[in-house]
Amino acid sequence: MAGRVAGKKVFVTGAAQGLGAAMASALAAEGAKVALADINQGGVEALARDLNTKYGAGAAFAFALDVTDEAQWIAALAAANEAMGGVSALVNNAGVAHGGDLEQLELAEWKRVMSINVDSVFLGAKHAMKYLRDNQPGSIVNISSIAGLIANHNAPAYNASKAAVWLLSKNIALYCAKKKFDIRSNSIHPTFINTPILDRLRQAIGSEEAEAKLARQVPLGRIGQPSDVANAAVFLISDESRFITGSEIKIDGGISAM
Ligand SMILES: NC(=O)c1ccc[n+]([C@@H]2O[C@H](COP(=O)([O-])OP(=O)(O)OC[C@H]3O[C@@H](n4cnc5c(N)ncnc54)[C@H](O)[C@@H]3O)[C@@H](O)[C@H]2O)c1
């Protein structure tokens, strides 16, 4: 199949819905094989069926994975390598939004957020590396957030976790460069994007008011769509970005320009 990422074999975490599903779908549309991994196994199985119907059997595979669990990472990557005939790219996307007051935040809750948002990226990069090495050129895309670059008053764990993803991405980039691996690593930093991650706010104040409230904070005057992030992921996985590593793409409607 022709396409901007034809021949790429991409492992995407958190692929059952939201940005992960959008990125995996866009990658499959541009010719990649995709391994869809999520704690929501039914969700990734449904998306894999859909993509295989659209792009032909063998375009997508589904794997159960809790990204905080090292043994599950090792098993899922081995299975994806077997299914796709290699793994040449990794999208570390699974993550949780989290807000709360510094003094109220329990240590266990802090650790839960750090584990899902940061341990995941470390474990994924560490255990995918041998497959990426065997399938160069490779690319790692880590989904941080604009909240990893700009702090809020009420998101200590989210801010810290996403900032860690930002610098860990650069560490991985320099590690690969130093080892002379043709494997790039970059981060993407979205602001509010229209996915189920916003459901809690929608439920609290209503869908229309939620989107309007968030849009008021964005210079472009609207929240983003999953395709805004998926387009950047396709670029970073493709060889169009072959000289870009240790870098970040902000998809924030201008927030960080203020
Ligand atoms: N949507 C936004 O506004 C926004 C903005 C900035 C950054 N992000 C980041 O983008 C990523 C995806 O966000 P989204 O909006 O698609 O969220 P979402 O809640 O819609 O989807 C997250 C997916 O991750 C999966 N997941 C959660 N914990 C997991 C675990 N332990 N193991 C495996 N999978 C797990 C969920 O099952 C779900 O399918 C997250 O890292 C989030 O922090 C989102």
The ligand as an SDF file (V2000), in Angstrom:
LIG
                    3D

 44 48  0  0  0  0  0  0  0  0999 V2000
   -7.3730   15.4510   24.7650 N   0  0  0  0  0  0  0  0  0  0  0  0
   -6.6670   16.4480   25.2760 C   0  0  0  0  0  0  0  0  0  0  0  0
   -7.1800   17.5400   25.5000 O   0  0  0  0  0  0  0  0  0  0  0  0
   -5.1910   16.2530   25.5750 C   0  0  0  0  0  0  0  0  0  0  0  0
   -4.3910   17.3960   25.6990 C   0  0  0  0  0  0  0  0  0  0  0  0
   -3.0430   17.2350   25.9780 C   0  0  0  0  0  0  0  0  0  0  0  0
   -2.5000   15.9770   26.1120 C   0  0  0  0  0  0  0  0  0  0  0  0
   -3.3090   14.8860   25.9980 N   0  0  0  0  0  0  0  0  0  0  0  0
   -2.6900   13.5660   26.1810 C   0  0  0  0  0  0  0  0  0  0  0  0
   -3.0080   12.7460   25.0720 O   0  0  0  0  0  0  0  0  0  0  0  0
   -3.0540   11.3840   25.4930 C   0  0  0  0  0  0  0  0  0  0  0  0
   -4.3650   10.7680   25.0240 C   0  0  0  0  0  0  0  0  0  0  0  0
   -5.4250   11.5340   25.5460 O   0  0  0  0  0  0  0  0  0  0  0  0
   -6.9350   11.3660   25.0640 P   0  0  0  0  0  0  0  0  0  0  0  0
   -7.5190   12.7210   25.0770 O   0  0  0  0  0  0  0  0  0  0  0  0
   -7.0190   10.5370   23.8400 O   0  0  0  0  0  0  0  0  0  0  0  0
   -7.4930   10.5550   26.3370 O   0  0  0  0  0  0  0  0  0  0  0  0
   -8.6350    9.4520   26.4560 P   0  0  0  0  0  0  0  0  0  0  0  0
   -8.9690    9.3920   27.9030 O   0  0  0  0  0  0  0  0  0  0  0  0
   -9.7220    9.6960   25.4710 O   0  0  0  0  0  0  0  0  0  0  0  0
   -7.8840    8.1070   26.0140 O   0  0  0  0  0  0  0  0  0  0  0  0
   -6.8400    7.5710   26.7610 C   0  0  0  0  0  0  0  0  0  0  0  0
   -6.6690    6.1110   26.4040 C   0  0  0  0  0  0  0  0  0  0  0  0
   -5.6000    5.5940   27.2200 O   0  0  0  0  0  0  0  0  0  0  0  0
   -6.0140    4.3590   27.7540 C   0  0  0  0  0  0  0  0  0  0  0  0
   -5.3130    4.1020   29.0280 N   0  0  0  0  0  0  0  0  0  0  0  0
   -5.4680    4.7320   30.2160 C   0  0  0  0  0  0  0  0  0  0  0  0
   -4.7010    4.1650   31.1520 N   0  0  0  0  0  0  0  0  0  0  0  0
   -4.0410    3.1500   30.5430 C   0  0  0  0  0  0  0  0  0  0  0  0
   -3.1010    2.1890   30.9810 C   0  0  0  0  0  0  0  0  0  0  0  0
   -2.6890    2.1340   32.2540 N   0  0  0  0  0  0  0  0  0  0  0  0
   -2.6090    1.3070   30.0870 N   0  0  0  0  0  0  0  0  0  0  0  0
   -3.0240    1.3330   28.7830 C   0  0  0  0  0  0  0  0  0  0  0  0
   -3.9250    2.2170   28.3150 N   0  0  0  0  0  0  0  0  0  0  0  0
   -4.4350    3.0980   29.1840 C   0  0  0  0  0  0  0  0  0  0  0  0
   -7.5170    4.4780   27.9530 C   0  0  0  0  0  0  0  0  0  0  0  0
   -8.1410    3.2020   28.0470 O   0  0  0  0  0  0  0  0  0  0  0  0
   -7.9090    5.2650   26.7060 C   0  0  0  0  0  0  0  0  0  0  0  0
   -8.1870    4.4040   25.6190 O   0  0  0  0  0  0  0  0  0  0  0  0
   -2.8590   11.3920   27.0110 C   0  0  0  0  0  0  0  0  0  0  0  0
   -1.5060   11.1130   27.3010 O   0  0  0  0  0  0  0  0  0  0  0  0
   -3.2080   12.8240   27.3950 C   0  0  0  0  0  0  0  0  0  0  0  0
   -2.5780   13.2400   28.5790 O   0  0  0  0  0  0  0  0  0  0  0  0
   -4.6320   14.9870   25.7220 C   0  0  0  0  0  0  0  0  0  0  0  0
  1  2  1  0
  2  3  2  0
  2  4  1  0
  4  5  1  0
  4 44  2  0
  5  6  2  0
  6  7  1  0
  7  8  2  0
  8  9  1  0
  8 44  1  0
  9 10  1  0
  9 42  1  0
 10 11  1  0
 11 12  1  0
 11 40  1  0
 12 13  1  0
 13 14  1  0
 14 15  2  0
 14 16  1  0
 14 17  1  0
 17 18  1  0
 18 19  2  0
 18 20  1  0
 18 21  1  0
 21 22  1  0
 22 23  1  0
 23 24  1  0
 23 38  1  0
 24 25  1  0
 25 26  1  0
 25 36  1  0
 26 27  1  0
 26 35  1  0
 27 28  2  0
 28 29  1  0
 29 30  1  0
 29 35  2  0
 30 31  1  0
 30 32  2  0
 32 33  1  0
 33 34  2  0
 34 35  1  0
 36 37  1  0
 36 38  1  0
 38 39  1  0
 40 41  1  0
 40 42  1  0
 42 43  1  0
M  CHG  2   8   1  16  -1
M  END
$$$$
